[in-house]
Amino acid sequence: MCKKIKNAFVLLIICIMNIGTIQAQDKKLDKANEAYGKFAFVEAAKLYEELITKGNNSIEAYTKLGDCYYYNGKYPEAVKCYSRMISSSNVDAEYFFRYAQALNNSQQYKESEEIMKKYYAKSGKKDLSENWNEAKLMADIQKQSGRYTIKSLEINTPFSDFGTAFYDKNKIVYASAKDTGIIIKRKHSWNEKSFLKLYSADVTVDGGLQNPVLLKGDVNTRYHQSTPAITKDGKVMFFTRNNYAEGKLGTDKDGITFLKIYRAENIDGEWKNVKELISPINGDGFSSAHPALNANETELYFASDRNNKFGNSDLYVVSLKPGGIVGNDVKKLGDEINTLGRETYPYVDASGILYFSSDGHPGLGGLDVYAALKDENGLYHVINLGDGVNTASDDFAYGIQDDTKKGYFSSNRNGNDDIYGFIENRPLDFGVKPLIYGTLRDFTTGTPIEGIAIGVYNSANEKVATGYSDKDGKYLINLEPFKDYKLTYIKPGLTEIIQKTLPLKQAEKREYSFNFFKEVEVIVDQEKVVIQDGDDLTKKLKLGPIYFDFNGYKIRESSKSELNKVLEVMKAYPQISVKVNSHTDSRGKDDFNMKLSENRAKSTVAYLVEHGISAERLKGEGFGETRLINKCSNGVKCSEKEHELNRRSEFIVTLTKQ
């Protein structure tokens, strides 16, 4: 009996100890979850690791520990955790995506593709897992690789330096934690990295950076400030900062401090009047960061984790008014840009290409830099910038100047955030050719013309393509970007049109629409002559000189036969209108010659009207001696024959509706 009581007592003690252990673990789990909820992922990871070591093998513990590793870029460790929890039937489809991300970022490409296929099957979305195939991924990356000359910069310190913004022509502004030696105890709970301040630096001739100086004014506080964007006139700066205002660090009801975007004004070289951007840019319960301006400063791009149950950031855009006033029309970019991963650090170049960093698109690992080009339908085409810029580490905060093709990006490829300078040696290839299009119609009737041949000639005048207008008079032709072309529009019976094109950007869409005249044909010296818009009938009809009385404007009888040739053509082709230009030689006073030529032009027009041509189809203008075609100006000795060349009449054709 005593033995039974003793055994029961031992069991009771064990149960009490187990309960105590469970209660202790529950408290540690609560503490870990509290740190996790405050984004203190380094602290939370240590607590979850301790729990798992002591036997807590719950899906929650492995999931959140995996997230802690994921958010701090420890992808191999995240893979181990996600692999333990992914077999659970209750795992959200989004975690398959995150698991595939972690595999991809650990260069386990085959496994990543397999898990991504399961994600698409579980989520019901279109299967795009082939984009994660190692062979295709590497081929796409290789296509863009080798385009840059890259160098590390002496301005980098042993601490975090990143996020450059162009400021004036020869300066940049960037973030640095190089004051760590002074305030080494101040750490940010997210990743235990030192807090950041904004500095300016001078750009050297070879693209280096030197003379870092702490920005003057009120932008730098005791907490984080980074990733500036500065207007071209240097008067307004947008930047990222912890929720800090009036000397206080703002928090939500759970004590969490989020990132917000602020605006500052440059007043006599100091950044003052710092103000938080109003809702809906900023708000309680989410972060907004990394502002970027488009080329004409009508839009502000930024990253935010709002409405994202998975905790990652997406890219958004909002309108911007003159003076840096932000609108309230915040719009999330489309699924071509935003994924279940992290999209962040946007930058828009002068041509409208959007650069950003992401770990949710197929890449080399960590954050890669991508470029996105919007087509005529408003959809973005996204490509990886290739190796050099991108590595297996985090590569981000890319910016480039359009005129020099020089720029900067940031990377932790050497274990710490550093700034790298680069020169882009050849443009990106989005695989999206520019397009010319248009509608070709009959000028007189407005009806579309089918079968016009559009010849495309390169800068060497070699024909490289031919297109044709369809039954609706429409045509479409793809060209190569960044090249000069000449287009010819030809169909028998119609006047020919020649159009030179300026180089088109990738995916640019440009319209060339024309109205065509029926070809005007006459016989001159037993040969067919085609008259087109802008032609001079004097040359086309081989007219003799139109003579007037000496120093007068009465048409001589000998010249009427020449004018009758013009008359016949205008009667035969009612679509022809003519401008009569009359010129004199330089002999005589300038004002007299001007008046004489004006009267001679009027006499010529009057003759044609008297013989049946509507006055609406005729214009006349005298130029005196202002448009000489040889050297025979005032005071220059010339022969009579040379002077005669300047005494001329022109009949310039304009083709019009009948």
C-alpha positions, 0 to 999 in steps of 0.5 A, a space after each residue: 500500500 505504501 509503495 502504491 502511495 509512493 508511486 502515485 506521489 512520484 507521478 504527481 510530482 512528474 505531472 506537476 513538473 510537466 505542467 510547470 515546464 509547459 507553462 514555462 514554455 507557454 510563457 516563452 512562446 508568448 514572449 517570442 510571439 510578442 517580439 515577433 509581433 513587434 518585428 524584433 525578428 533577431 530577438 524572436 529567433 533566439 526565443 523560438 530556437 530555444 523553444 524548439 531545442 527544448 522540444 516545442 516542435 509545433 508548426 507555429 514555432 517552425 513557421 515563425 522561426 522560418 519567418 525570422 530567418 527569412 526577414 533577415 536574409 538567412 534563407 538556408 536556415 529559413 528553408 530548414 524551418 519551412 520544410 518542417 511545416 510545409 507538410 501540414 495540411 493547414 499551411 496557407 498557399 502563400 507559404 509554398 511561395 515563401 518556401 520556394 523563394 527561400 529555396 531560390 535564394 539558396 540557389 536550390 533552383 530545382 527544388 524551388 521550381 517544384 515547390 512553386 508548381 505546388 503553390 500554383 496548384 494550391 492557389 488555383 492561379 495560372 502556373 508560371 513555375 517554368 519561370 523558376 526553372 534553372 535553365 530558363 532563369 539563367 538564360 534570361 539572366 545571361 541575356 542581360 549580363 555583362 552590360 555594366 562596368 562596376 566598382 566599389 567606392 572608397 566612401 563606404 565604411 565598415 557600417 551600412 552605406 546605401 540608398 543614393 539619390 541624385 542631387 544637383 549635377 555633381 552630388 548625391 544624398 545617401 544613408 549611412 550608419 557610420 556614426 555607430 562608434 558614437 552611439 553604438 548601443 542604439 539598435 533597430 529591433 528589426 535586424 540589430 543594425 545601427 541607425 541611419 542618417 542622411 549625408 551628401 557626397 560629391 561625385 568625382 569625374 570617374 563616378 566616385 564619391 567623396 567628401 561626405 557631409 551630414 545633411 544640415 537642417 532637421 532631417 536627421 533624428 536619433 532614429 532611422 532616416 534613409 532613401 531620399 528622393 530630391 526634385 530636380 530643382 533641389 528644393 524638395 526632398 522626400 525621405 524615409 524615417 521612423 515615425 518620429 516627430 516633435 522629439 517623440 517616437 510614435 508607436 501604435 497600440 502595440 508599441 510598434 514603430 512603423 516607417 513613414 515618408 516625410 517631406 522637407 524643403 531646402 532653405 538656404 542649404 538646410 533641410 527644414 519644414 519637415 512634415 509627414 505625408 498625410 494619409 493615405 501615404 502614411 497611416 497607423 498600422 503599416 509602413 511606407 518607405 523608399 520614395 521615388 519620383 518619375 521623370 517629370 515629377 508628376 508621380 511619387 512611387 513608394 513601397 508599403 506593407 499595407 493590406 498585406 497579410 503576409 507581411 511583405 511590401 508592395 509598390 504603390 504610386 500616387 500623383 504629385 502636384 507642382 511644389 511636391 504636393 502629394 495627391 490622395 489617389 494611391 494606387 497599387 501597381 499590378 501583379 506584373 510588379 508585385 508578388 507575394 515576396 518583397 518589392 521595394 526600392 523603386 526608381 524611375 529613370 528619364 525614359 520611364 523605366 521602373 527599377 525596383 528590388 524584389 525577392 519575389 521574382 525569379 533571381 540569383 538570390 536575396 533581393 535582385 534588381 529588376 527593370 520594368 517597361 510599360 507597354 502601350 496597354 499599360 502592362 509592365 514587362 519585367 526583366 532581371 538586370 543580370 549578374 554584376 548588379 545582381 548576386 546571391 546577396 541583397 542588391 537594391 537601391 538602383 539609380 541611373 542618370 540618362 545622359 551619362 549612363 552612370 549610376 549607383 546601387 547598393 549591395 551587401 555582397 561583401 557582408 555589409 551594405 555598401 554603395 557601388 558605382 557603375 556605367 551601363 555599356 549597352 541598354 536593356 533588352 526587354 524583348 519588346 520591339 517598338 511599334 509604328 502604326 497608322 491609318 492611310 486614307 484618300 485625301 479627297 474622299 476620306 476612305 481607307 486605302 488598302 495595299 499601300 506598301 510601307 518600306 522601312 530603310 535603315 540608316 544605310 538606306 537598305 530596305 529592312 522590312 515592308 508592310 502593307 495597309 489592310 482593307 481598313 487602311 491600317 498598318 502595324 510594323 515592329 522596328 528595332 529600338 534606338 535606331 534611325 529609319 526612313 519610311 516610304 509609302 507607295 502605291 501606283 496612282 498615288 503620290 508617294 510619302 516619305 517619313 523619317 523617324 527618330 529612334 524609338 524606345 523599347 515598347 514605344 508606340 508611335 503613329 504615322 497616319 496620312 491622307 493620300 492624293 491621287 497621282 497627278 500626271 502630265 506629259 512634258 516633252 513626250 515623257 510622263 511627269 508626276 506632280 506632287 505636293 510642294 513641287 514647283 510647276 516651273 521646273 516640272 513643266 519646264 516653263 520658260 521665263 515669265 516676262 513683264 514690261 520693263 520695270 512694270 507688271 503687265 504680262 508680255 504676250 510671249 509669256 502667256 503661252 507659258 502661263 497657259 501650260 499652268 492653266 491647263 494643268 490646273 483645269 485638268 486637276 481641280 485638286 491642285 492649288 498654286 502659290 505664285 512666288 515672284 522674284 526680281 534681281 538685285 538691280 534697283 532699289 530694294 523697296 522698289 523691287 519688293 513692290 514690283 514683285 508683289 504687283 507681278 505676282 498679283 498680275 499672274 494670279 489675275 491672269 489665271 483667274 480671268 481664264 477660269 481658275 477659282 481665286 480660292 485656289 490661288 495665292 501670290 506673294 512678292 519677294 523682291 530681291 530677298 531670295 537670290 539664288 546666286 551671288 548677284 546681290 547689291 554691288 556685285 558685278 554680274 552678267 545679264 544672264 546671271 541676273 536673269 536667273 534671279 528674275 523668276 516666277 515659281 508656281 508651288 503646288 498644294 494638293 487639296 480636296 476637290 
